[in-house]
Amino acid sequence: MESAIQTPIPAGSPSFDWRQLLRDFYDLSKPGIGFYSLLTTATSFWLASHQFNLALFIQTMVATALVTCGGGALNQVLEIEADGQMRRTENRPLPSGRVTLVAGLIFGVLTSIAGAIYMVEFVGALAGILAIATLVGYLFVYTPLKKKTHLSTLIGAFPGAFPILIGWVAVRQSIGIEGWSLFAILFLWQIPHFLAIAWMYRKDYARAGFPMLTVIDPEGGRAGFQALIYALALIPVSLVPSLLRVTGPVYFAGALVLGIGFAIAAFRTANSQTNTTAKQLLFASIIYLPVLMALMAIDKM
């Protein structure tokens, strides 16, 4: 029958690129944030364990990954207009049009809900509450406040530090002073890290209408001072896990050296507000956290 005859696709016709689609949804999930969430969750799980439970560990990591991916996608849905105004983010999947707003919303909602339910069902109620608090704090407190006040960076550091608690309570089913000491480390680390980014991309943030500290104080003195204060505070706080016997002398020595190096980078940024010193501070922060987590894990072994 003539209707059954398929018309051949002309040579050179565009075809659907599944690999590009997967890359776009991968980018939509904010893999950079996801890496740090999974890293800190895994480390705190390991530290809290007396006998390592592999099945519970996998369930915790899967649930954390789902929540983090969903939160990252929904954040980009909420900030699609602002992302389109910044050179740093204008090529993201949503503002570039490679992923539709509806598809991003569905992906973010389904992934977030699946992660929260999975966390409650297979990891525990307290871990589930922390996962939901992370989503609510990130999407409905931090994200809208970014357009209103420079304090959003400080406020956003609270949900940003919750993942390290999730790993701990997955094992212990309570937080305790040990868990809060880990939370404090991640909380303090975020401020110099984000202030370095805010300085490097201050023109972008100004263009999108974000009143970041580096936008309302273009001289950079306040941002540099705050980065230094939080980096200095991180030195004694990072040593507390050893004082609580969560970690030992190897971690203590390594954390002290790392903290001093991080503070030196923050001092240089405070002393000379340039893109070069901000990049150095950002690089120091990127090195600091994974190495610190590795020291925790090694010392536990």
C-alpha positions, -999 to 999 in steps of 0.1 A, spaced: 0 0 0 12 35 -8 5 48 27 29 22 41 58 35 21 81 56 42 96 87 27 134 85 31 150 112 52 172 135 30 209 134 36 220 161 59 186 165 77 189 173 114 184 144 137 176 143 174 208 144 196 202 122 226 237 129 239 231 166 239 198 161 257 215 141 284 242 167 288 216 194 291 197 176 318 230 169 335 238 206 335 203 214 346 209 194 378 239 216 388 265 189 390 291 211 407 268 216 437 259 180 436 295 169 438 300 187 471 267 175 485 276 139 478 312 143 489 302 158 523 273 133 527 296 103 521 323 116 544 299 122 573 283 88 568 317 72 570 326 92 601 294 82 619 297 45 611 309 20 636 303 -8 612 299 4 576 265 -5 562 269 -6 524 232 -9 516 223 21 537 252 41 523 240 35 487 204 44 496 216 76 513 237 86 483 209 79 458 184 99 479 208 128 483 216 128 446 180 129 436 172 158 460 203 177 449 195 172 412 159 183 417 169 213 437 194 224 411 169 221 383 142 240 402 166 267 411 173 272 374 136 273 366 131 300 392 161 320 379 156 315 341 152 352 335 182 362 356 204 335 340 195 348 306 209 382 316 243 370 328 271 360 304 282 333 329 248 315 328 231 326 295 241 293 278 225 271 305 199 247 291 168 268 300 177 304 290 194 290 258 161 272 249 177 237 246 153 225 274 119 240 278 107 256 310 79 230 314 104 201 309 128 216 335 100 221 360 87 185 356 122 171 359 129 192 390 96 185 407 96 147 401 133 143 410 129 163 442 98 145 454 113 111 445 145 120 465 126 132 495 103 101 496 132 78 491 151 94 519 122 91 544 114 55 533 149 40 531 172 63 552 151 77 580 126 104 590 152 128 603 173 125 571 141 131 552 133 162 572 168 175 565 164 168 528 131 187 526 146 215 547 174 217 521 150 220 493 127 245 510 156 267 523 174 267 489 143 273 467 119 293 488 142 313 511 177 316 495 167 319 459 141 348 462 163 366 488 191 368 462 171 396 445 165 414 478 195 414 500 232 406 501 225 386 532 212 358 510 247 344 508 248 340 545 212 326 547 218 302 518 248 287 537 224 270 561 206 248 535 239 245 517 254 228 548 225 204 555 239 175 533 267 169 557 241 163 584 222 139 562 251 115 561 256 117 598 219 111 608 215 84 583 238 63 606 232 78 640 195 89 636 204 120 656 227 150 651 245 156 683 274 179 689 296 159 665 272 164 636 268 201 643 306 205 643 307 191 608 278 214 598 297 244 611 328 236 589 307 234 558 287 265 567 318 287 573 336 274 542 308 285 519 311 322 526 347 328 513 339 304 484 308 323 473 323 357 479 351 349 456 326 340 429 306 371 436 336 393 431 347 376 399 312 379 384 301 412 401 292 428 367 271 399 357 252 400 391 247 437 388 233 432 352 208 407 365 197 428 395 213 407 422 223 430 451 254 409 461 278 424 486 303 429 457 276 448 438 266 472 466 302 476 476 321 477 443 354 486 461 354 451 475 365 460 510 335 445 528 335 413 508 373 408 513 369 415 551 341 390 554 360 363 534 389 368 558 368 366 590 350 335 579 383 318 568 399 326 601 369 313 620 371 281 600 406 273 614 395 266 651 361 252 641 377 227 617 397 213 646 367 205 667 360 171 652 394 160 666 387 174 700 354 154 700 374 123 689 355 120 657 388 123 639 424 120 652 458 137 650 464 132 612 432 151 604 440 177 631 474 185 616 461 185 580 431 207 589 454 232 606 477 235 576 447 237 552 430 263 573 461 285 574 465 283 537 429 291 530 431 321 554 462 334 536 443 333 503 414 352 519 439 377 534 453 384 499 418 389 486 410 413 514 443 432 509 440 434 472 405 432 457 414 420 422 401 392 400 435 375 403 433 372 441 396 363 439 405 334 415 432 323 439 407 323 468 382 304 447 409 278 438 419 275 475 383 269 485 379 242 457 410 225 470 403 229 507 370 210 511 378 178 492 412 175 508 397 182 542 370 155 536 397 131 524 417 137 556 386 129 577 381 96 558 418 86 560 421 94 597 389 73 604 405 44 586 
